Amino acid sequence: MTLDAIYDAPLTQEFGTVKPVFLDLSTDVRQRSVTALNRLLAHAMAMRDLYKKAHWQISGPSFYALHLLFDKHYQEQLALIDQLAERVQTLGGVALALAQDVVDESRIAHAPRGREAPEQQLQRLVGCHALVLREARALARRADEAGDDGTADLIIGSLVRTYELQSWFVGEHLTTFDVPALQRNAPIAGEAPARENGQPAAH
Ligand SMILES: [Fe+2]
């Protein structure tokens, strides 16, 4: 079989669809959870790459400590990504996987190729964690309200807890608290913008 023939072969499942599963969750609930999880998966894959970039490009007096810390956080993204992707498949969906999908879905992937100063690297990382945390908490609440406890538990127990801890470890290296807020991602189709502390999100 040629490569062209492989590319032309019919798909077994289109991206964006959910197939029947045996979880006693409606198609609509699973569809919404899959969309939410794929958004968070894209963010986590972008965070994975951002941490590796920081691991390679860090400089300055804290080089060695940060070089090691960033690789630790990179490894933790790998575990998180696998959990999110396999939850998508568990719900009958199709998980995002490739770089182009991440670029389309997460603005975190849109960082400069060049080398930033250490303070900028740290600010970017805590800013990106905050962006994901804002979306993740809102999406977990929606999954919980829809009865998809497993998805809500995964988002809070794995992603939110991990990112809060990583933000602490990175943020303690900052010399200023004046971290510019990152512009948020576009809302997920069919979802209201993420809310922070019960208030509508500012634009
Ligand atoms: Fe390395």
Residues whose N, C-alpha, C, O or C-beta is under 5 A from the ligand:
A	BS01	LIG	none
